[in-house]
Amino acid sequence: MSKISLTGSCDYIVIKKNYLIDDKITWQAKGMYTYLLSVSENATFNLNVLKTISKNGRDSTANIINELESNGYIKRIQSRNISGQFDKNKVAVRNL
């Protein structure tokens, strides 16, 4: 069973509450993780996009992303371009 289910017009979601009672992550991290779960599976995220959809600044958003990553909720993926050079980081949301 997946952690999230999008229903009907996607105006609401149903989630398991196991991460909400995890005392290892902050309320801000729980909120961002909920947001990341609520968007399309095909969505791509980067720090600039995430900071523009909230009142948090760049450093605060980066700290939340680092917190989620260090606790295993998300995984940052370093992609490469055609030449093999580092390209943008992408965030993969783990459906725990």
SERO-4910 file (N, C-alpha, C, O; in steps of 0.05 Angstrom, whole numbers):
BEGIN
 pado doro    nc1    nc2    nc3   cac1   cac2   cac3    cc1    cc2    cc3    oc1    oc2    oc3
  Met    A     17    -23      0      0      0      0     18     25      0     37     27     16
  Ser    A     12     43    -17     28     67    -19     21     86      4      0     84     17
  Lys    A     40    104     10     36    123     32     16    145     25      3    156     42
  Ile    A     13    150     -1     -4    172     -9    -23    163    -30    -17    146    -47
  Ser    A    -47    173    -29    -66    167    -50    -80    193    -59    -91    207    -42
  Leu    A    -78    198    -85    -92    221    -96   -120    213   -104   -123    193   -118
  Thr    A   -139    228    -95   -167    220    -99   -182    241   -115   -179    265   -110
  Gly    A   -199    232   -134   -217    250   -148   -202    273   -162   -185    268   -179
  Ser    A   -210    297   -156   -198    320   -169   -171    328   -158   -161    349   -165
  Cys    A   -160    312   -141   -134    317   -128   -134    342   -111   -113    355   -108
  Asp    A   -157    349    -99   -158    372    -81   -149    364    -53   -144    381    -36
  Tyr    A   -147    338    -48   -137    329    -22   -122    303    -25   -124    290    -46
  Ile    A   -106    296     -5    -91    272     -5    -96    256     20   -104    267     41
  Val    A    -90    230     20    -92    213     43    -63    203     47    -52    191     29
  Ile    A    -53    207     71    -25    198     77    -24    181    102    -41    183    120
  Lys    A     -4    164    104      1    150    128     15    170    147     29    188    138
  Lys    A     10    167    173     20    187    192     47    180    204     56    193    222
  Asn    A     60    158    195     84    149    208    106    170    209    120    173    229
  Tyr    A    109    186    188    130    206    188    122    231    204    139    246    214
  Leu    A     96    235    209     87    257    224     93    254    254     95    273    269
  Ile    A     97    229    263    103    224    291    133    218    295    141    210    317
  Asp    A    149    221    274    178    217    275    190    241    290    190    264    279
  Asp    A    201    237    313    212    259    329    241    266    320    253    283    333
  Lys    A    251    253    299    278    260    289    278    283    269    299    294    263
  Ile    A    254    291    259    253    312    240    235    335    250    217    330    266
  Thr    A    241    359    241    227    383    250    199    385    237    193    371    218
  Trp    A    183    403    248    157    408    235    160    419    207    144    413    190
  Gln    A    180    435    203    185    446    176    191    423    156    181    423    134
  Ala    A    207    404    165    214    381    147    189    364    142    185    355    119
  Lys    A    172    361    162    148    345    158    129    359    138    117    346    121
  Gly    A    128    386    139    111    401    121    122    399     92    106    395     74
  Met    A    148    402     89    159    401     62    156    373     50    150    369     27
  Tyr    A    160    352     67    157    325     58    128    320     49    123    307     29
  Thr    A    109    330     64     81    327     57     76    341     30     62    330     13
  Tyr    A     87    365     26     84    378      0     96    362    -22     84    358    -43
  Leu    A    120    351    -18    134    336    -39    118    311    -46    117    303    -69
  Leu    A    105    299    -26     89    275    -31     63    282    -47     52    266    -62
  Ser    A     54    307    -43     28    314    -54     29    322    -84      8    322    -97
  Val    A     52    327    -95     53    335   -123     58    310   -141     63    288   -131
  Ser    A     55    314   -166     58    293   -186     84    278   -183    104    289   -176
  Glu    A     83    252   -189    107    236   -188    127    245   -209    151    240   -206
  Asn    A    118    258   -230    136    267   -251    148    294   -246    164    304   -262
  Ala    A    141    307   -224    151    334   -218    180    332   -211    190    313   -199
  Thr    A    195    352   -219    223    355   -211    226    379   -193    213    399   -197
  Phe    A    244    377   -174    248    398   -155    277    406   -154    295    389   -158
  Asn    A    282    431   -149    308    440   -142    305    462   -121    283    471   -116
  Leu    A    327    470   -109    326    489    -87    312    515    -95    296    526    -79
  Asn    A    317    525   -119    305    551   -127    274    548   -129    260    567   -122
  Val    A    265    526   -140    236    522   -142    223    520   -114    203    533   -109
  Leu    A    235    504    -97    224    500    -70    224    526    -53    205    531    -38
  Lys    A    244    543    -56    245    567    -40    225    588    -50    217    605    -35
  Thr    A    217    586    -75    197    606    -86    168    599    -78    151    617    -81
  Ile    A    163    575    -69    135    568    -63    130    570    -33    108    561    -24
  Ser    A    148    581    -18    143    586     11    157    612     19    170    625      3
  Lys    A    154    619     44    167    643     54    195    638     64    209    656     72
  Asn    A    203    613     64    230    606     72    250    616     52    244    616     28
  Gly    A    273    624     61    294    633     43    310    609     33    304    586     39
  Arg    A    331    615     18    348    595      6    361    577     27    361    552     25
  Asp    A    373    590     47    388    574     68    369    557     84    376    534     91
  Ser    A    346    568     92    327    552    107    316    529     91    314    506    102
  Thr    A    310    533     66    301    512     49    322    490     45    316    466     46
  Ala    A    347    499     42    369    480     39    373    463     64    378    439     63
  Asn    A    370    476     88    372    461    113    350    440    116    355    418    125
  Ile    A    326    447    107    304    428    108    309    404     89    305    381     97
  Ile    A    319    410     65    325    389     46    347    371     58    345    347     56
  Asn    A    368    383     70    389    367     82    379    350    104    388    327    108
  Glu    A    360    360    120    349    345    142    333    321    131    336    299    142
  Leu    A    317    326    111    301    303     99    320    283     87    315    259     89
  Glu    A    341    292     74    360    273     62    375    257     83    378    233     80
  Ser    A    384    270    104    400    256    124    383    236    140    394    217    152
  Asn    A    357    240    140    339    221    153    326    201    134    308    186    143
  Gly    A    334    201    109    325    181     90    298    186     77    288    168     64
  Tyr    A    287    210     79    261    215     67    263    223     38    245    217     22
  Ile    A    285    235     30    290    241      2    318    233     -6    335    228     12
  Lys    A    323    232    -31    350    226    -41    356    247    -63    340    252    -81
  Arg    A    380    259    -60    389    278    -80    404    263   -102    422    247    -95
  Ile    A    397    268   -127    410    254   -149    426    275   -165    414    294   -175
  Gln    A    451    270   -168    468    287   -185    468    277   -213    478    255   -219
  Ser    A    457    292   -231    456    284   -259    479    295   -274    493    313   -265
  Arg    A    484    285   -298    505    294   -316    494    301   -343    474    290   -351
  Asn    A    506    320   -356    497    328   -382    509    309   -403    523    290   -396
  Ile    A    505    315   -428    515    298   -450    545    295   -450    556    275   -458
  Ser    A    559    317   -442    588    317   -441    599    303   -417    624    300   -414
  Gly    A    582    294   -399    591    280   -375    597    299   -352    606    290   -331
  Gln    A    592    325   -355    596    344   -334    572    343   -315    550    336   -323
  Phe    A    577    351   -290    555    353   -271    534    372   -280    540    394   -290
  Asp    A    509    364   -277    486    380   -284    471    386   -258    482    384   -237
  Lys    A    446    394   -260    430    401   -237    425    377   -219    423    354   -228
  Asn    A    424    382   -193    415    362   -174    385    359   -176    371    378   -180
  Lys    A    376    335   -173    347    329   -172    341    316   -145    358    304   -133
  Val    A    316    320   -137    307    309   -111    288    286   -117    267    291   -130
  Ala    A    294    262   -107    275    240   -109    262    235    -82    276    232    -61
  Val    A    236    235    -81    221    232    -57    217    202    -52    206    188    -69
  Arg    A    225    193    -29    222    164    -22    195    160    -10    187    174      9
  Asn    A    181    141    -20    154    134    -10    158    113     12    155     89      7
  Leu    A    164    122     37    170    104     59    145     90     70    148     75     89
***
